[in-house]
Amino acid sequence: MDSQQQELVTMVRSFMNKEIKPHVHEFEEAGGYPDRLVQMGKDMGLTVMQVPERYGGLGLSTTTTAMLLEEGAKVESTYISMFNITNMGAKIVMFAGTEAQKEYYAGILAEGGMSSFCLTEPGAGSDAASVRTTAIRKGDKYIINGNKMFITNASIADVFLVVASTDLSKGYKGLATFIVERDRPGVTVGKKEDKLGMRLSITAEVAFQDVEIPVENLVGTEETGFANAMKVLELSRPLVAASSVGASQQAIDLAVKYAQERVQFGQPIWKFEAIQMMLADMQMRTSAARALVYNACALIDAGQPCSKEAAMAKCYAADAYQKNATDAVQIMGGYGVMKEYMAEKLYRDSKITQIVEGTNQIQRLVIAKQMIRENRI
Ligand SMILES: Cc1cc2nc3c(=O)[nH]c(=O)nc-3n(C[C@H](O)[C@H](O)[C@H](O)COP(=O)(O)OP(=O)(O)OC[C@H]3O[C@@H](n4cnc5c(N)ncnc54)[C@H](O)[C@@H]3O)c2cc1C
């Protein structure tokens, strides 16, 4: 870790421990973070974490961003993640957009604007190529119609990066990416979904009904939307995985502390070998996941292709987190399932990480297909 990374990680640690840790249960009950805390993240520049400095961002590398996500998730995984998702739309604009679009999108985020990435639909989940939202060109405008499901940040987003079809007959080759501002007539955000875990993260539907946007809001070409979406997911998976690593570490910390405090049969339960085996496995899984995460981040920062490595990091880290959360609950016995203790929350949150950003089955398909490509005989 260099000195800039150390400084940022320390800032995130002290913010999370001071402002969020004492209130996690209270925020969960209330169903979200208070506006004041979201504003503090904006003031720290998190909306533009990965936006290049020449567009007013912090210009953080993927590795540094992963460190912040990991550190934040040692307390609560959704806080830094909400800003990471905001940066997702910006990334598409940065690698596929025009100079004017880069300045425009970065400008919204630099002023504290939040953003969502809108790919998933009622009928298009893992099969992202089957998007049915349309963007039909009429003169110098596109007219957008369709519904996007499970959109993170939807109700606090100022701008959406939307995947839509300019010609349904072309399948995935007709998909394109568009900037759609929240305040355009015809944009409606549904109610916040009531979900199992990650309850501090906003998930909602976004509907587009005859929404007019200027042709200048097309990012890339009418044919590159699917490729843009796949690329941004590849860039994002190691970051989601970094968050899982931080939360896995949180599960370890809870379990180790509890195992030292809890006395049964006249001794602390960590003295039982059955508990020691579980703790050791928890640590090995987390350390292995961490290595996969920073390997994928290093490849991204070096501009190398990394679809397999990004998928391995995401899949392994999510599975490790889910298993660690389950084991933390087990080690804590009856206390583990009580809301008062964090293990119960990690158990619920961890399940979601095996589904978002492409399910873990889809990650395994990506890994296996890339293995075949690399070793074709
Ligand atoms: C909390 C949350 C936040 C989200 N945020 C966003 C967001 O901000 N933006 C966005 O666009 N989307 C978002 N999503 C959507 C998420 O990416 C999808 O839920 C995910 O891709 C899976 O799609 P699905 O839910 O439709 O499941 P489906 O695709 O219907 O899958 C159902 C099951 O079938 C399996 N399956 C499907 N196809 C295959 C196959 N070929 N081989 C093997 N198994 C298969 C899946 O792995 C899964 O187990 C979010 C989802 C959640 C839960």
PDBQT file of the ligand as one rigid body, heavy atoms in Angstrom, charges set to zero:
ROOT
HETATM    1  C1  LIG A 401     -29.728  -6.386  -4.837  1.00  0.00    +0.000 C 
HETATM    2  C2  LIG A 401     -29.602  -6.391  -6.334  1.00  0.00    +0.000 A 
HETATM    3  C3  LIG A 401     -29.082  -5.280  -6.983  1.00  0.00    +0.000 A 
HETATM    4  C4  LIG A 401     -28.977  -5.260  -8.391  1.00  0.00    +0.000 A 
HETATM    5  N1  LIG A 401     -28.525  -4.126  -9.008  1.00  0.00    +0.000 NA
HETATM    6  C5  LIG A 401     -28.574  -4.070 -10.370  1.00  0.00    +0.000 A 
HETATM    7  C6  LIG A 401     -28.243  -2.850 -11.062  1.00  0.00    +0.000 A 
HETATM    8  O1  LIG A 401     -27.867  -1.837 -10.445  1.00  0.00    +0.000 OA
HETATM    9  N2  LIG A 401     -28.341  -2.817 -12.414  1.00  0.00    +0.000 N 
HETATM   10  C7  LIG A 401     -28.751  -3.899 -13.115  1.00  0.00    +0.000 A 
HETATM   11  O2  LIG A 401     -28.829  -3.817 -14.349  1.00  0.00    +0.000 OA
HETATM   12  N3  LIG A 401     -29.071  -5.082 -12.498  1.00  0.00    +0.000 NA
HETATM   13  C8  LIG A 401     -29.001  -5.182 -11.154  1.00  0.00    +0.000 A 
HETATM   14  N4  LIG A 401     -29.341  -6.355 -10.512  1.00  0.00    +0.000 N 
HETATM   15  C9  LIG A 401     -29.758  -7.504 -11.299  1.00  0.00    +0.000 C 
HETATM   16  C10 LIG A 401     -28.793  -8.666 -11.260  1.00  0.00    +0.000 C 
HETATM   17  O3  LIG A 401     -27.676  -8.380 -12.061  1.00  0.00    +0.000 OA
HETATM   18  C11 LIG A 401     -29.576  -9.906 -11.731  1.00  0.00    +0.000 C 
HETATM   19  O4  LIG A 401     -30.463 -10.236 -10.662  1.00  0.00    +0.000 OA
HETATM   20  C12 LIG A 401     -28.703 -11.074 -12.065  1.00  0.00    +0.000 C 
HETATM   21  O5  LIG A 401     -27.952 -10.818 -13.212  1.00  0.00    +0.000 OA
HETATM   22  C13 LIG A 401     -29.513 -12.365 -12.280  1.00  0.00    +0.000 C 
HETATM   23  O6  LIG A 401     -30.616 -12.150 -13.095  1.00  0.00    +0.000 OA
HETATM   24  P1  LIG A 401     -32.058 -12.683 -12.613  1.00  0.00    +0.000 P 
HETATM   25  O7  LIG A 401     -32.274 -12.181 -11.244  1.00  0.00    +0.000 OA
HETATM   26  O8  LIG A 401     -33.055 -12.299 -13.637  1.00  0.00    +0.000 OA
HETATM   27  O9  LIG A 401     -31.918 -14.254 -12.542  1.00  0.00    +0.000 OA
HETATM   28  P2  LIG A 401     -32.057 -15.277 -13.774  1.00  0.00    +0.000 P 
HETATM   29  O10 LIG A 401     -31.186 -14.879 -14.876  1.00  0.00    +0.000 OA
HETATM   30  O11 LIG A 401     -33.497 -15.497 -14.057  1.00  0.00    +0.000 OA
HETATM   31  O12 LIG A 401     -31.444 -16.587 -13.118  1.00  0.00    +0.000 OA
HETATM   32  C14 LIG A 401     -32.193 -17.490 -12.275  1.00  0.00    +0.000 C 
HETATM   33  C15 LIG A 401     -31.265 -18.658 -11.953  1.00  0.00    +0.000 C 
HETATM   34  O13 LIG A 401     -30.917 -19.360 -13.166  1.00  0.00    +0.000 OA
HETATM   35  C16 LIG A 401     -29.514 -19.442 -13.287  1.00  0.00    +0.000 C 
HETATM   36  N5  LIG A 401     -29.143 -19.375 -14.684  1.00  0.00    +0.000 N 
HETATM   37  C17 LIG A 401     -29.612 -18.533 -15.656  1.00  0.00    +0.000 A 
HETATM   38  N6  LIG A 401     -29.002 -18.756 -16.814  1.00  0.00    +0.000 NA
HETATM   39  C18 LIG A 401     -28.113 -19.767 -16.607  1.00  0.00    +0.000 A 
HETATM   40  C19 LIG A 401     -27.181 -20.457 -17.425  1.00  0.00    +0.000 A 
HETATM   41  N7  LIG A 401     -26.998 -20.132 -18.697  1.00  0.00    +0.000 N 
HETATM   42  N8  LIG A 401     -26.455 -21.448 -16.856  1.00  0.00    +0.000 NA
HETATM   43  C20 LIG A 401     -26.600 -21.768 -15.557  1.00  0.00    +0.000 A 
HETATM   44  N9  LIG A 401     -27.460 -21.156 -14.730  1.00  0.00    +0.000 NA
HETATM   45  C21 LIG A 401     -28.214 -20.153 -15.238  1.00  0.00    +0.000 A 
HETATM   46  C22 LIG A 401     -28.991 -18.237 -12.512  1.00  0.00    +0.000 C 
HETATM   47  O14 LIG A 401     -27.640 -18.421 -12.127  1.00  0.00    +0.000 OA
HETATM   48  C23 LIG A 401     -29.948 -18.212 -11.336  1.00  0.00    +0.000 C 
HETATM   49  O15 LIG A 401     -29.542 -19.154 -10.371  1.00  0.00    +0.000 OA
HETATM   50  C24 LIG A 401     -29.403  -6.397  -9.127  1.00  0.00    +0.000 A 
HETATM   51  C25 LIG A 401     -29.912  -7.519  -8.454  1.00  0.00    +0.000 A 
HETATM   52  C26 LIG A 401     -30.014  -7.520  -7.075  1.00  0.00    +0.000 A 
HETATM   53  C27 LIG A 401     -30.572  -8.749  -6.396  1.00  0.00    +0.000 C 
ENDROOT
TORSDOF 0
